[in-house]
């Protein structure tokens, strides 16, 4: 990486090690995505965003009529609790005009499963932790700093302010 000040960082002081994390979404943006009743017939529609971290303010990255867009969530800014972990980044979409919506929020999913966008609609799936595949546009959007078990999320955290390694 050429610009280390943009690297997302996971710092585990308990184990004295540093691990890089590239989250695909930011835990904490509340609210629900509006219901999409129809979809365009494009096999892989263009997306304006890939995760909530790509969107300004309270806006969320949601499936729209034709691809993912930043939108104001429904039900205000207070939403259901978000379970830990991240949804996998989905690169392809099915050609079905109205894919099945099997869930709309994490709280309807059993156990630790999260409600995630899949290749065809939404479903309750096992979350991923640690190194999460992502695309380059969302790669540096958000950073996560873990200090003795407490997760602190910060948009565009400047790693150079806390960088202590001679890398």
Steps between C-alpha positions, in 0.01 A plus 500: 500500500635840404302717740514349848298782656189361329537140615220371721646369822402247763722538805480227762690624807424185698698280259749771395439449131370705210258363241356685204125479445312608192131507600230502236253677717499704813318362800291778647313676219145453613168491325364272231536507124179593316312210345577451130190369324649475151846457350647583165580207275876560484705196599759704692372857547750773589530588867550852636617355835615172647454554874342743745845654541481629142195711588492841668338567837223262598451367147535127441614309194186316389379297206299727273304453180823453304807449719608616845450868590545725806156566646347637818393204715137445588369509859725794586856456610421254778497148372520148638822380663772403255673170571881489498692402189472598137304387198707362215546732204285370214644571155219354288123522506245256363298592192171455684301828478369474857732280707365354825531713813538234771592750772527877554689525830746299708253454785285259297796267441575205730803507728796698371378509139465837327254617239714557191461573132584180311547435129121473478307701758563501874545212745618421852863390468801444723701823539868527422762642735859618462631533145194566287519505118393834365525710188748781455247784524403399854847385603608810689164646597481391862739388769446293810714525811462227764648584838474232770174358367331834432423574137522862399388589150633813334450632151824575319721442806845646435732210579805728497378654826543169681764333281789379713654227288801575274332333197 
